[in-house]
Amino acid sequence: MKQIFALLSVMLLLSFASMQAQNVDVTFQVDMGVKIATGYFNPATEVVTCPGGFNNWLNEPPANTEKIMSDADNDSIYTITISMAGSQTYGYKFNIGTGWDGKDETHGDRSVAVGTTNMTLPVSFFNDYTPYTGITSSIDFQVDMRGPAQGSFDPANDNVYVAGNFTDWGNGAVELFDADNDTIFAGTVSTLTSGNHAIYKFIWSTGGASTGTWESPQEGDDIFGNDHNRIYGIHDGMDTVYRFWDNVNPNQVRADGNIFFEVDMSVLSTLGVFNPSVDSVQVRGGFNGWSASDPARALMNQNIVNPDNWFLDVPFIQEILNSKWYYKFFIQNGTGSTPYANTGWEVSLDPTDSGNRDRPFVFMGQANQELGLQYFDGVRPEWVIQTGTTVMCEFSVDMTYATLPDTQGTSPVFNPATDSVFWMPQLPLYYSVNGLEWGSNPRVLQLTDPNSDMIYTGTLTLVGPNFNGFMYNYGYSNSSAGIVLEAGGQVDHRVRFINQPAPNQFTSPYSMPLDVWSNSAKPEEVGPFTDVNEIPGVLPESYSLEQNYPNPFNPTTMIRFSVPKQSLVNIQVYNLLGEVVATVVNSEFTTGNYEVNFDASNLSSGIYFYRITTDNFMATKKMMLVK
């Protein structure tokens, strides 16, 4: 009997051990909607993975690809079901990419207690571990107004509001109040649904919200779209959202300074789309509400000696030192003048990190900070195709990805048997020069595929007066959807140039590099004769500023610098008194090594200093000019 009992005991233990070791299926879910909207995650080119203690944290087999999550219904919620041993607790986190490249969640590991039956974890937003279940919820909005209070905002008498997609924007803005006089205004918006996105901005006004000043946050994870809206993923219950006005911490160092804006309109005059006798130019940005309501900070002055040169010196009072700002030039057409495309706004070819190609600069708190001479729409005089000159340029695009909905998200997919492919310009100057209506997405050039290899080609004929420099994308006609364009905003358009052996001379016919249909970032070339050249070679891992060469010099010298990631770079030259005597570079650069030629013809012999300033790097070196 004891033997039978012992045998039964062993069998029970084995059965229990088997139950303990039995695998269960756990389904993980993460909402990437906020990260997609803010540009942090690109579903067309990046993947989401779920590494944890149950699959070796991505460092060992099984292969990393087995940890990739999927979004079958394109609702931005990525899922994966993983089989693992039950009755254990595991750590895990969500990660962008198949390795540890700095885009995993930053708030520590998540934890899951696995039972003995299959389970589905509630969905939560990436980098935010609070789940949501689609219930009625609320947000307590809090905005710190100490920054504006150092300027023209009066916390005792002015009003503060929050407005967004939950209020019909300004038409139903919710007023916020400062009950304890700490300059932090707060208010609650109820009847929201968890899992949705609250897209919003704060407003302050001396009266109602309709006449107020809207904030324009330029930095941070909560920027959304081309209008710099904020975005927040709503969780279950009561959410608290605390923000600084414009995302600017009021505890930072402030300073006074002046920014000197200058733009050359000669290209547009030569091409007949700007008349300096009746038209005028404005500069608009975050410092004047992107409008001309304050003429002294927007209306540019015309140079009497050179009517195509426009300038304006704008004072900045107690602004954040080293803060990043954006601006654009704007044409105000005079009486009888043909309106410029895009209702007067430029869309510059110059590189930028802004979704709608705003020009960036860093406020350095100097009495005479110059941004350097700019060209409207970023088009230089050397790129003008003279009257009587004809230039032929071939464009080509591989349309394979447009037939694969899961690859580039094209809907409906491209059908080569029935659809036609077109080259579509996106630069306002092209529209004005060639008499096209802005916003019409004209089918300027049809491309064909005579070899049936999915490579579509077409030749564009440019008759002078015209210009080199193309911002464009592709589209195809579809009987049910009309014209289907590649996705992406202005910052995602291609920028390419015809080869130029010399100023105003062009290689014709010329074949552009092969393009590939894409709904994500697209290639941008740097135009010829821009004074800055990229140095081929190994991409840098850190910022650097090299010693100029030759040194001493007369009157020109080369300055080399490196940026490890896309950055706004400012290089200025100072005299021994600390005064800025030249701005060498003030532009956005992608990862790479660069050199720029500095011409000191207008300076006297002596010792000078040149300084590079980026978002998080600064270096200064000495140079000597000997004439």
C-alpha positions as CSV (number, residue, x, y, z in Angstrom):
1,M,0.0,0.0,0.0
2,K,2.9,2.3,0.9
3,Q,4.4,1.7,-2.6
4,I,1.1,2.5,-4.3
5,F,0.8,5.7,-2.2
6,A,4.3,6.7,-3.0
7,L,3.7,6.1,-6.7
8,L,0.6,8.3,-6.6
9,S,2.5,11.0,-4.8
10,V,5.2,11.0,-7.5
11,M,2.5,11.1,-10.2
12,L,0.8,14.1,-8.5
13,L,4.2,15.9,-8.3
14,L,4.9,15.3,-11.9
15,S,1.4,16.4,-12.8
16,F,1.9,19.6,-10.7
17,A,5.3,20.2,-12.3
18,S,3.8,19.8,-15.7
19,M,1.0,22.2,-14.9
20,Q,3.6,24.7,-13.6
21,A,5.7,24.4,-16.8
22,Q,2.7,24.7,-19.2
23,N,3.0,27.6,-21.5
24,V,0.3,30.2,-21.9
25,D,-0.3,32.9,-24.5
26,V,0.1,36.5,-23.5
27,T,-1.1,39.3,-25.9
28,F,0.7,42.6,-25.5
29,Q,-0.7,45.9,-26.8
30,V,0.8,49.4,-27.2
31,D,-0.7,52.5,-28.7
32,M,1.8,54.3,-30.9
33,G,-0.7,57.0,-32.0
34,V,0.9,59.9,-30.1
35,K,4.4,58.9,-31.2
36,I,3.3,58.7,-34.8
37,A,1.6,62.1,-34.6
38,T,4.7,63.7,-33.1
39,G,7.1,62.2,-35.6
40,Y,8.9,60.1,-33.0
41,F,7.9,56.9,-34.7
42,N,7.5,56.3,-38.5
43,P,5.4,53.2,-39.2
44,A,6.5,53.2,-42.8
45,T,10.2,52.7,-41.9
46,E,10.4,51.6,-38.3
47,V,9.0,48.6,-36.2
48,V,7.8,48.2,-32.7
49,T,9.2,45.2,-30.6
50,C,8.3,43.7,-27.3
51,P,11.5,42.5,-25.5
52,G,11.4,41.1,-22.0
53,G,12.6,38.3,-19.7
54,F,10.5,35.9,-21.6
55,N,12.5,36.3,-24.8
56,N,16.0,37.2,-23.8
57,W,15.6,41.0,-24.0
58,L,16.5,41.0,-27.7
59,N,20.1,39.9,-27.1
60,E,20.0,36.2,-27.9
61,P,18.0,33.9,-30.1
62,P,15.2,33.6,-31.0
63,A,15.7,36.1,-33.8
64,N,14.8,39.7,-33.1
65,T,12.2,39.6,-35.9
66,E,10.1,37.2,-33.8
67,K,9.6,40.1,-31.3
68,I,8.2,42.5,-33.9
69,M,4.6,43.7,-33.2
70,S,2.0,44.3,-35.9
71,D,-0.9,46.7,-36.6
72,A,-3.1,44.7,-38.9
73,D,-6.1,47.2,-38.8
74,N,-3.9,50.4,-39.0
75,D,-5.4,51.8,-35.8
76,S,-1.9,52.6,-34.4
77,I,-2.3,49.9,-31.7
78,Y,0.5,47.3,-32.1
79,T,0.0,43.8,-30.8
80,I,1.9,40.6,-30.4
81,T,1.0,37.3,-28.7
82,I,4.0,35.5,-27.0
83,S,3.9,32.0,-25.6
84,M,5.7,31.8,-22.2
85,A,5.8,29.7,-19.0
86,G,2.9,30.3,-16.7
87,S,2.8,31.3,-13.0
88,Q,5.8,33.6,-13.3
89,T,6.4,37.4,-13.3
90,Y,8.4,38.9,-16.1
91,G,9.8,42.3,-16.8
92,Y,9.4,43.8,-20.3
93,K,9.2,47.1,-22.2
94,F,8.2,48.3,-25.7
95,N,11.0,49.3,-28.1
96,I,11.3,51.0,-31.5
97,G,13.7,49.0,-33.6
98,T,15.1,45.5,-33.4
99,G,18.0,46.5,-31.2
100,W,18.8,48.9,-28.3
101,D,19.3,52.1,-30.3
102,G,18.0,54.7,-27.8
103,K,14.3,54.5,-28.7
104,D,13.0,52.1,-26.0
105,E,10.7,53.3,-23.3
106,T,12.5,55.4,-20.8
107,H,10.5,55.1,-17.6
108,G,11.8,51.7,-16.5
109,D,10.6,48.2,-17.1
110,R,7.0,47.1,-17.2
111,S,5.9,44.0,-15.3
112,V,3.4,41.2,-16.1
113,A,2.3,38.5,-13.7
114,V,1.5,35.5,-15.9
115,G,-1.1,33.0,-14.6
116,T,-2.1,29.6,-15.9
117,T,-4.5,30.7,-18.7
118,N,-4.1,32.8,-21.8
119,M,-4.4,36.6,-21.1
120,T,-4.6,39.9,-23.0
121,L,-3.0,42.9,-21.3
122,P,-4.8,46.3,-21.5
123,V,-3.5,48.8,-24.1
124,S,-1.5,51.8,-23.0
125,F,0.5,54.5,-24.8
126,F,4.2,54.0,-25.6
127,N,6.3,55.4,-22.7
128,D,3.3,55.8,-20.5
129,Y,2.3,52.8,-18.4
130,T,-1.2,53.9,-17.5
131,P,-3.7,51.7,-19.4
132,Y,-6.9,52.8,-21.0
133,T,-10.2,51.0,-21.7
134,G,-12.3,53.5,-23.6
135,I,-14.2,55.0,-20.7
136,T,-15.4,58.5,-20.0
137,S,-12.5,60.4,-18.5
138,S,-11.3,64.0,-17.7
139,I,-8.2,66.1,-18.0
140,D,-7.1,68.7,-15.5
141,F,-5.2,71.2,-17.7
142,Q,-2.5,73.3,-16.0
143,V,-0.3,75.8,-17.8
144,D,2.6,77.6,-16.1
145,M,2.4,81.3,-17.2
146,R,5.4,82.6,-15.3
147,G,7.3,83.0,-18.6
148,P,4.7,85.3,-20.4
149,A,4.3,87.1,-17.0
150,Q,7.9,88.4,-17.5
151,G,6.7,90.0,-20.7
152,S,3.3,91.5,-21.6
153,F,1.0,89.0,-19.9
154,D,-0.7,90.3,-16.7
155,P,-1.8,87.4,-14.5
156,A,-4.0,89.6,-12.5
157,N,-6.1,90.9,-15.3
158,D,-5.6,88.8,-18.4
159,N,-7.4,85.5,-19.2
160,V,-6.1,82.1,-20.1
161,Y,-7.9,79.4,-22.0
162,V,-7.3,75.9,-23.4
163,A,-8.8,75.0,-26.8
164,G,-8.6,72.0,-29.0
165,N,-10.4,69.2,-30.9
166,F,-12.6,68.7,-27.8
167,T,-13.9,72.3,-27.8
168,D,-14.2,73.1,-31.5
169,W,-11.0,75.0,-30.9
170,G,-11.5,78.7,-30.3
171,N,-15.2,78.6,-30.6
172,G,-15.6,76.7,-27.3
173,A,-12.4,77.4,-25.5
174,V,-12.4,76.5,-21.8
175,E,-11.2,79.3,-19.4
176,L,-8.5,78.4,-16.9
177,F,-8.1,80.1,-13.5
178,D,-5.3,80.8,-11.0
179,A,-7.0,80.3,-7.7
180,D,-3.9,80.5,-5.5
181,N,-2.1,83.3,-7.4
182,D,0.9,81.1,-8.3
183,T,0.7,82.0,-12.0
184,I,-0.3,78.4,-12.9
185,F,-3.7,78.5,-14.5
186,A,-5.9,75.3,-14.3
187,G,-9.2,73.9,-15.4
188,T,-10.9,70.6,-16.0
189,V,-12.4,69.3,-19.3
190,S,-14.7,66.3,-18.7
191,T,-16.6,63.9,-21.0
192,L,-13.5,62.8,-22.8
193,T,-12.9,59.2,-23.8
194,S,-9.8,57.4,-22.8
195,G,-7.7,56.1,-25.7
196,N,-8.5,59.2,-27.8
197,H,-6.0,62.0,-28.5
198,A,-6.6,65.5,-27.1
199,I,-5.0,67.9,-29.6
200,Y,-4.9,71.4,-28.1
201,K,-3.2,74.7,-27.4
202,F,-3.3,77.3,-24.7
203,I,-4.4,80.9,-25.3
204,W,-4.0,84.1,-23.3
205,S,-6.0,87.3,-23.9
206,T,-7.0,90.6,-22.5
207,G,-10.5,89.7,-23.4
208,G,-12.1,86.6,-24.9
209,A,-10.3,83.6,-26.5
210,S,-11.2,84.7,-30.1
211,T,-8.9,87.7,-29.8
212,G,-6.2,86.0,-27.8
213,T,-2.6,85.0,-28.5
214,W,-2.2,81.3,-29.2
215,E,1.0,79.6,-28.0
216,S,3.3,78.1,-30.6
217,P,5.5,75.4,-28.9
218,Q,8.6,74.7,-30.9
219,E,10.2,71.9,-28.9
220,G,9.1,68.8,-27.1
221,D,7.3,65.5,-27.6
222,D,3.9,67.2,-27.7
223,I,4.3,69.0,-31.0
224,F,1.8,67.8,-33.5
225,G,1.6,68.5,-37.2
226,N,2.4,71.7,-39.1
227,D,0.7,74.0,-36.6
228,H,2.7,73.0,-33.6
229,N,-0.4,71.8,-31.7
230,R,0.1,69.8,-28.5
231,I,-1.1,66.2,-28.3
232,Y,-2.0,64.1,-25.3
233,G,-3.1,60.4,-25.1
234,I,-6.1,60.2,-22.7
235,H,-6.0,57.6,-19.9
236,D,-8.8,56.1,-17.7
237,G,-10.2,58.4,-15.0
238,M,-8.7,61.8,-14.2
239,D,-5.6,62.9,-16.2
240,T,-3.4,65.8,-15.2
241,V,-1.5,67.7,-17.9
242,Y,1.0,70.3,-16.7
243,R,2.9,72.3,-19.3
244,F,4.9,75.5,-19.6
245,W,3.6,78.1,-22.0
246,D,5.3,77.4,-25.4
247,N,7.2,74.6,-23.6
248,V,9.6,77.2,-22.3
249,N,10.8,76.7,-18.7
250,P,10.6,80.2,-17.1
251,N,13.6,79.4,-14.8
252,Q,16.0,79.6,-17.8
253,V,18.3,82.6,-18.4
254,R,16.7,85.5,-20.3
255,A,18.4,88.2,-22.3
256,D,17.7,91.2,-24.6
257,G,19.0,91.2,-28.2
258,N,18.3,92.1,-31.8
259,I,17.9,89.8,-34.8
260,F,18.8,91.3,-38.2
261,F,16.7,89.7,-41.0
262,E,17.8,90.2,-44.6
263,V,16.4,88.7,-47.8
264,D,17.4,88.9,-51.5
265,M,14.4,89.2,-53.9
266,S,16.5,89.5,-57.1
267,V,15.5,86.0,-58.4
268,L,11.8,86.7,-58.2
269,S,12.3,90.1,-59.8
270,T,14.3,88.5,-62.7
271,L,11.6,85.9,-63.2
272,G,8.9,88.5,-63.3
273,V,6.9,87.3,-60.2
274,F,7.9,90.1,-57.8
275,N,7.8,93.9,-58.6
276,P,10.0,95.8,-56.1
277,S,8.2,99.0,-57.2
278,V,4.8,97.9,-55.8
279,D,5.3,94.7,-53.9
280,S,6.8,94.5,-50.4
281,V,8.3,91.8,-48.1
282,Q,7.5,90.8,-44.5
283,V,9.1,88.5,-42.0
284,R,6.8,86.5,-39.9
285,G,7.5,84.1,-37.1
286,G,6.8,83.1,-33.5
287,F,8.1,86.5,-32.3
288,N,5.3,88.4,-34.0
289,G,2.4,85.9,-34.0
290,W,3.2,84.8,-37.6
291,S,1.4,87.9,-38.8
292,A,1.9,91.6,-39.6
293,S,-0.4,92.8,-36.8
294,D,2.7,94.5,-35.3
295,P,4.2,96.3,-38.3
296,A,7.4,97.3,-36.6
297,R,8.3,93.6,-36.1
298,A,7.1,92.4,-39.5
299,L,7.3,95.0,-42.3
300,M,10.8,94.9,-43.9
301,N,12.6,97.9,-45.2
302,Q,13.7,98.2,-48.8
303,N,17.3,99.1,-49.5
304,I,17.3,102.4,-51.5
305,V,20.5,101.5,-53.3
306,N,19.4,97.9,-54.1
307,P,15.6,97.6,-54.4
308,D,15.7,93.8,-54.3
309,N,17.3,93.8,-50.9
310,W,15.0,93.9,-47.9
311,F,15.9,94.0,-44.2
312,L,14.5,94.5,-40.7
313,D,16.1,94.6,-37.2
314,V,13.8,93.1,-34.7
315,P,14.3,93.6,-30.9
316,F,13.8,90.7,-28.6
317,I,13.1,91.6,-24.9
318,Q,13.9,89.2,-22.1
319,E,13.7,86.0,-24.3
320,I,15.2,82.7,-23.4
321,L,18.9,82.6,-24.1
322,N,19.7,79.9,-26.8
323,S,16.0,79.3,-27.4
324,K,15.1,78.1,-30.9
325,W,12.8,80.2,-33.1
326,Y,11.2,79.9,-36.6
327,Y,10.3,82.3,-39.3
328,K,9.4,82.8,-42.9
329,F,9.4,85.5,-45.5
330,F,6.1,86.7,-46.9
331,I,5.2,88.7,-50.1
332,Q,2.6,91.5,-49.7
333,N,1.5,92.2,-53.3
334,G,0.7,95.7,-54.2
335,T,-2.2,97.1,-56.3
336,G,-2.4,95.5,-59.7
337,S,0.3,93.0,-59.0
338,T,-0.3,89.3,-59.7
339,P,-0.7,87.4,-56.3
340,Y,2.3,85.2,-55.5
341,A,1.6,81.5,-55.1
342,N,0.7,80.1,-51.6
343,T,-1.0,83.5,-50.8
344,G,2.5,85.1,-50.4
345,W,4.2,82.6,-48.1
346,E,7.5,81.1,-49.0
347,V,8.3,77.4,-48.8
348,S,12.1,77.4,-48.7
349,L,14.3,74.8,-50.4
350,D,16.8,75.3,-47.5
351,P,17.0,72.3,-45.1
352,T,14.9,72.5,-41.9
353,D,13.5,70.4,-39.1
354,S,10.1,72.1,-39.3
355,G,7.1,70.3,-40.8
356,N,6.1,73.2,-43.0
357,R,9.7,74.3,-43.8
358,D,9.9,77.2,-41.4
359,R,13.4,78.7,-41.2
360,P,15.1,78.1,-37.8
361,F,17.5,80.3,-35.7
362,V,18.8,80.3,-32.2
363,F,18.4,83.5,-30.1
364,M,21.9,84.3,-28.7
365,G,21.1,87.4,-26.8
366,Q,23.3,89.7,-28.9
367,A,22.8,93.3,-29.7
368,N,23.5,92.7,-33.4
369,Q,22.8,89.0,-34.2
370,E,22.7,88.6,-38.0
371,L,21.2,85.6,-39.7
372,G,23.0,86.2,-43.0
373,L,21.5,87.1,-46.4
374,Q,18.7,84.7,-47.3
375,Y,17.0,84.1,-50.7
376,F,13.2,84.0,-51.0
377,D,12.1,80.3,-51.3
378,G,15.8,79.4,-50.9
379,V,16.4,80.0,-54.7
380,R,19.8,81.6,-55.5
381,P,20.7,83.9,-58.4
382,E,23.2,81.3,-59.7
383,W,20.3,78.9,-60.4
384,V,18.4,81.2,-62.8
385,I,17.9,79.8,-66.3
386,Q,18.3,82.8,-68.6
387,T,15.8,83.9,-71.2
388,G,16.3,82.0,-74.4
389,T,17.8,78.9,-72.7
390,T,16.0,75.6,-72.7
391,V,17.0,72.9,-70.2
392,M,15.7,69.2,-70.3
393,C,15.5,67.2,-67.2
394,E,14.4,63.5,-66.8
395,F,12.6,62.3,-63.7
396,S,12.1,58.6,-62.8
397,V,10.3,56.8,-60.0
398,D,10.1,53.2,-59.0
399,M,6.3,52.6,-58.3
400,T,6.7,49.1,-56.8
401,Y,6.0,50.2,-53.2
402,A,2.8,51.9,-54.3
403,T,1.3,48.5,-55.1
404,L,2.0,47.2,-51.5
405,P,-0.5,48.6,-49.0
406,D,1.3,47.1,-46.0
407,T,4.7,48.7,-47.0
408,Q,3.8,52.3,-47.7
409,G,0.1,52.4,-46.7
410,T,-1.1,53.5,-50.1
411,S,-4.9,53.3,-50.4
412,P,-6.1,52.5,-52.9
413,V,-3.0,50.6,-54.2
414,F,-1.5,51.6,-57.4
415,N,-2.7,49.6,-60.4
416,P,-0.2,49.9,-63.3
417,A,-2.8,48.6,-65.7
418,T,-5.3,51.4,-65.2
419,D,-3.5,54.3,-63.3
420,S,-1.3,57.1,-64.6
421,V,1.8,58.5,-62.8
422,F,2.6,62.2,-62.5
423,W,5.4,64.4,-61.3
424,M,3.9,67.1,-59.0
425,P,5.8,70.3,-58.1
426,Q,5.4,71.7,-54.5
427,L,7.5,74.9,-54.6
428,P,5.5,78.2,-54.7
429,L,8.0,79.8,-57.1
430,Y,7.5,77.0,-59.7
431,Y,3.7,77.7,-59.6
432,S,4.2,81.5,-60.0
433,V,6.8,81.3,-62.8
434,N,4.8,78.8,-64.8
435,G,1.4,80.3,-64.2
436,L,-0.1,77.5,-62.1
437,E,-2.8,77.8,-59.5
438,W,-1.4,77.1,-56.0
439,G,-3.0,74.1,-54.2
440,S,-4.3,72.5,-57.4
441,N,-1.7,69.7,-57.4
442,P,-1.3,70.1,-61.2
443,R,-0.3,67.0,-63.2
444,V,2.6,68.9,-64.7
445,L,4.5,65.9,-66.1
446,Q,3.1,62.5,-66.9
447,L,5.6,59.6,-66.6
448,T,5.3,56.3,-68.5
449,D,6.7,52.8,-68.2
450,P,7.4,51.5,-71.7
451,N,9.4,48.5,-70.4
452,S,6.8,47.4,-67.8
453,D,9.5,47.2,-65.1
454,M,7.6,49.6,-62.7
455,I,10.2,52.4,-63.4
456,Y,8.2,55.4,-64.7
457,T,10.1,58.2,-66.5
458,G,9.3,61.6,-68.1
459,T,11.2,64.6,-69.3
460,L,10.5,68.1,-68.0
461,T,11.3,71.0,-70.3
462,L,12.3,74.3,-68.7
463,V,12.2,77.4,-70.9
464,G,14.0,80.5,-69.5
465,P,13.4,82.6,-67.7
466,N,13.1,79.8,-65.2
467,F,15.2,78.3,-62.4
468,N,16.9,75.2,-61.1
469,G,15.7,73.7,-57.9
470,F,12.8,71.3,-57.5
471,M,10.6,70.5,-54.5
472,Y,8.2,67.7,-55.6
473,N,6.5,64.4,-55.0
474,Y,4.7,61.9,-57.2
475,G,1.0,61.0,-57.6
476,Y,-1.2,58.7,-59.6
477,S,-4.7,59.0,-61.0
478,N,-7.3,56.5,-59.8
479,S,-10.8,56.2,-61.1
480,S,-12.3,56.0,-57.6
481,A,-10.0,58.2,-55.5
482,G,-8.9,60.9,-58.0
483,I,-5.3,61.8,-57.6
484,V,-3.4,59.8,-54.9
485,L,-0.2,61.6,-53.6
486,E,2.7,60.3,-51.7
487,A,2.1,61.0,-48.0
488,G,4.0,63.5,-45.9
489,G,4.1,67.2,-45.3
490,Q,6.3,69.9,-46.9
491,V,9.3,68.7,-45.0
492,D,8.9,65.2,-46.6
493,H,9.0,66.5,-50.2
494,R,12.0,65.7,-52.4
495,V,14.5,68.4,-53.1
496,R,16.8,67.9,-56.2
497,F,18.8,70.1,-58.6
498,I,20.0,69.8,-62.2
499,N,23.8,69.6,-62.4
500,Q,25.5,73.0,-63.0
501,P,29.1,73.2,-64.2
502,A,29.1,76.9,-63.5
503,P,26.6,79.6,-62.3
504,N,23.6,79.9,-64.7
505,Q,25.0,77.0,-66.8
506,F,23.2,73.7,-66.8
507,T,23.8,70.1,-68.0
508,S,21.1,69.4,-70.5
509,P,19.6,66.9,-71.0
510,Y,20.1,65.8,-67.4
511,S,18.8,62.6,-65.6
512,M,17.8,63.0,-61.9
513,P,18.7,60.0,-59.6
514,L,16.0,57.3,-59.5
515,D,13.3,58.1,-56.9
516,V,11.3,55.4,-55.0
517,W,7.6,55.9,-54.1
518,S,7.6,56.6,-50.4
519,N,5.1,57.8,-47.8
520,S,8.0,58.7,-45.4
521,A,11.1,61.0,-45.5
522,K,12.5,61.6,-49.0
523,P,15.9,62.7,-50.2
524,E,17.0,66.3,-50.2
525,E,20.0,67.6,-52.1
526,V,22.0,70.7,-51.2
527,G,22.0,73.1,-54.2
528,P,25.1,74.2,-56.1
529,F,27.1,77.3,-55.1
530,T,25.8,77.4,-51.5
531,D,29.2,78.1,-50.0
532,V,28.9,75.0,-47.8
533,N,30.1,71.7,-49.1
534,E,29.6,68.2,-47.6
535,I,32.8,66.2,-47.2
536,P,32.3,62.5,-48.1
537,G,33.5,59.9,-45.6
538,V,32.6,58.3,-42.3
539,L,29.6,59.9,-40.6
540,P,30.6,61.7,-37.4
541,E,29.6,60.5,-33.9
542,S,30.1,63.8,-32.2
543,Y,30.1,67.6,-32.9
544,S,33.4,69.3,-33.8
545,L,34.8,72.5,-35.0
546,E,38.2,72.4,-36.7
547,Q,40.9,75.0,-37.0
548,N,40.5,77.1,-40.1
549,Y,43.0,76.7,-42.9
550,P,45.0,78.4,-44.0
551,N,45.7,80.4,-40.9
552,P,46.9,83.2,-41.0
553,F,44.9,83.9,-44.2
554,N,44.2,86.6,-46.7
555,P,41.3,87.1,-47.5
556,T,39.6,83.7,-47.5
557,T,39.8,80.6,-45.3
558,M,38.0,77.3,-44.9
559,I,36.2,76.3,-41.8
560,R,35.3,72.6,-41.2
561,F,32.7,71.3,-38.8
562,S,30.8,68.1,-38.1
563,V,27.3,67.3,-36.8
564,P,26.3,63.8,-35.6
565,K,22.6,64.4,-36.1
566,Q,20.3,66.9,-37.8
567,S,21.0,70.2,-36.1
568,L,20.7,73.9,-36.6
569,V,24.2,75.2,-36.9
570,N,25.3,78.9,-36.3
571,I,28.8,80.0,-37.0
572,Q,29.7,83.6,-36.3
573,V,33.0,85.6,-36.3
574,Y,33.8,88.0,-33.5
575,N,36.4,90.8,-33.1
576,L,38.5,91.3,-30.0
577,L,35.7,93.4,-28.4
578,G,33.3,90.5,-28.7
579,E,31.3,92.1,-31.5
580,V,29.8,90.0,-34.2
581,V,31.4,90.9,-37.5
582,A,30.1,88.1,-39.7
583,T,27.6,85.3,-39.8
584,V,29.2,82.4,-41.8
585,V,26.5,79.7,-41.3
586,N,23.0,79.8,-40.0
587,S,21.1,76.8,-41.3
588,E,19.9,73.3,-40.6
589,F,22.3,70.4,-41.5
590,T,21.8,66.7,-41.6
591,T,24.4,64.3,-40.1
592,G,27.8,64.8,-41.9
593,N,31.1,66.6,-42.2
594,Y,31.1,70.0,-43.8
595,E,33.4,72.9,-44.9
596,V,32.5,76.5,-45.6
597,N,34.6,79.2,-47.3
598,F,34.8,82.4,-45.2
599,D,35.6,85.6,-47.1
600,A,37.0,88.4,-44.9
601,S,37.5,90.9,-47.7
602,N,35.6,93.6,-45.8
603,L,37.5,93.1,-42.5
604,S,40.8,94.7,-41.5
605,S,43.9,92.7,-40.4
606,G,43.8,91.4,-36.9
607,I,42.9,88.5,-34.6
608,Y,39.3,87.2,-34.7
609,F,37.4,84.4,-33.1
610,Y,34.8,82.1,-34.7
611,R,32.2,80.2,-32.7
612,I,29.9,77.3,-33.6
613,T,26.7,77.0,-31.7
614,T,24.2,74.1,-32.1
615,D,21.3,72.9,-30.0
616,N,23.7,71.3,-27.4
617,F,27.3,72.1,-28.5
618,M,29.4,75.2,-28.5
619,A,33.1,75.7,-29.4
620,T,35.3,78.7,-30.2
621,K,38.6,79.0,-32.1
622,K,41.0,81.8,-33.0
623,M,41.9,83.0,-36.5
624,M,44.3,85.6,-37.9
625,L,43.7,87.8,-40.9
626,V,46.8,89.3,-42.5
627,K,46.4,91.7,-45.4
